Amino acid sequence: MKAKQLNIALILIIIMSITINFNVFLMGGASNLLNIFITIAYIISWFAFIWLSKENRKSLIFSTITI
């Protein structure tokens, strides 16, 4: 159950990061402070996800595929 919750949380973070940063990515403009914080939170969430799912092989495969 814990692995499913981690996977769902990671998918939500990915979707949130893409939707918030999409306009800057699409237009190629300068990033504002919100975009920088979202990107940092995205990176930290990946490190946390990998660290928390070290024992769960399925979660590690999921993280490898979605990166």
N, C-alpha and C positions, 0 to 999 in steps of 0.2 A: 504493500500500500504506500509506503514511504517513497518508493521509486516512482510510482505513478504521480504522486504529488509533486515531486521534483521535476519530472518531465513536463507536467502541465504548467508549473511555474516558469520553467525555462521557455516554453513555447509562448506564454503570455509576455514575457520580457522581450523576446525576439520580435513579436508583433508590435508591441508598444514602441520599441526602439526604431523599427522600420517606419512606422507611421509618423512618429515625431520628427525623425531626421530625413524623411523622404524629400521634402521640398528643397532643402539645402543640397541634398545629393543630386536631385534632378536639375536644379538651376545652376549649381556650381558656385553659389555665393559664399560669402564668409559665414562661418559658424558663429552663433551667439553662445552665451553662457549656458543656456538650457541644453543645446545640442552637445556641448562638451560634457555636461553632467550626465546626460543620457548615455553617451558613449562610454564614459567611465563606469557607470552602473552596469552597462552591458558586459564589459570586460570583467568586472568584479563578479558578476553573476556566473559567468562561465568558469572562472577559477573556483568559486564556491561550489558550483555544481559538480565539477570534476573531483574536488576534494571530498565532498560528501558522498559521492558515489564510487569511491575507490573499490569497495568490496562487491559492488553490483556490476557484473560484466555487461548486462543488457543496457544499463544506463550509459556506460562508457562507450559502447558501440553506437548508441543513439547520439551521444555528444560528438563523436567522431564524424558521423554522417551529416549532422546538421551544421557543423562548423563550416 
